[in-house]
């Protein structure tokens, strides 16, 4: 089994990164859905990459999570720039639960 990150779409990679931050901050998908003004089902579909993230969604999510936008953005995996890997987060960039207002 390889440790290599599987290439994926930008929406899937972004959702994977946000999901990891939600876990680290002990925030819920329900909390995210409120921030985005969507249903819980729609938030889940965004996190899975089934539904795209708008620029507004990305900015609201980063602000709410208190993580710089550039730290959430996926990275291209090759020269074709059509496959992406989730951002590799530095734990120091993720706010602790008691520092947040969820």
N, C-alpha and C positions, 0 to 999 in steps of 0.2 A: 504494500500500500504506500502510495506516495504522499509526502507532506506538501506537495505543490498545490497552490490555490487553484481551483478550477475556474477557468474563464467564464464570465457571465455578462449579462447586459448591465448597463449602467444603473438601471432601476433596481435590479436584483442586488447588485453590489452595494448601492446606497442603502437599501432596505436592510441588508445584513449588518451593515455598520451601525445604523440607527438601532436595530434590534439589540446589538451587543451593548450599546450605551444604555438603552432602557434597562437591560439586565443589570449592568454595573451600578446604575443609579437607583435600582429597585423601583422603577417607574413602570406603569402598565400601558398596554396598548389602548386601554380605555382613556387614560390620561392623554395620550397622544391624539386620539380621535377628537377629544374636546379642543385641544390646541389647534388642530387643523379644521375643525368645524365639520367633521364627517362622522359617519357611523363607525362603530367598532369594527364591523365587517369590512368597511372600506379601508380603515387604517391597517387591518390585517392584510388585505389584498395589496396595499402599497408596500408594506414590509416584505411581502413575498415577491414583489416585482411584477405582480399580475396587472397592476395599474401604475401608470407613470407618476412621477413626482414633479409637480410644477415648481418653478423658481420660488414662488410664494411659499409653497409647502416646505421647501428646503430651508429658506430663510427663517420661517416661523419655528421649524423644528430645531435648528441650530441655536436660535436665541433662547428657546425654552429649555433646551438641554444645557445651555451655557457652555457650548463647545464651539470654537471657531469653525465657520463654514468649511474652510479649506481642509480642516482635519477630518471632516465627514465625507468629503468627496472621494469617489472611487478613482483608482489609478488604472490607466490603460495597461493591458498585459502584453501588447505587441505593437508592431508598427502599423497595423491596419486600423487601430483606434476604434474597433467595433466590439472588443471584448474587454471587460474590466475586472479588477479585483477589489474587494472591499478595502477601505482605508485601514491601515494598521494604526490603532490608537495607542497613544502614550497614556498610561493610567493616570498620570499627573494632570492630564487635560480634562479628565472627567470629574465633574463636581461630585462631592459626597452628598448623600441623601439629606443630611441635616442642613446643608447649605442651600437646598432647593425649596421652592414653593410649588409643590405639585398640586 
